[in-house]
Amino acid sequence: MEVIDLSDGFGRSFALVVVLFVVLIIIIIGCSSMGIGSY
């Protein structure tokens, strides 16, 4: 049971990181397309 719970917790954490990373990329692309985040 402990191993399954640990795996589930890792999976949820990894999924959260992936979601945040994707959102960050979308924000960067959106700002770049609007000329706000272009350097």
C-alpha angles and dihedrals in degrees: 000000000000093000091050091049091048091049091048091049091050090048092052092047092048091048090050091051091049092050092049091047092051091048090050091052091049091051092048092048091046093051091046092050090051092045094241099111098033114123 
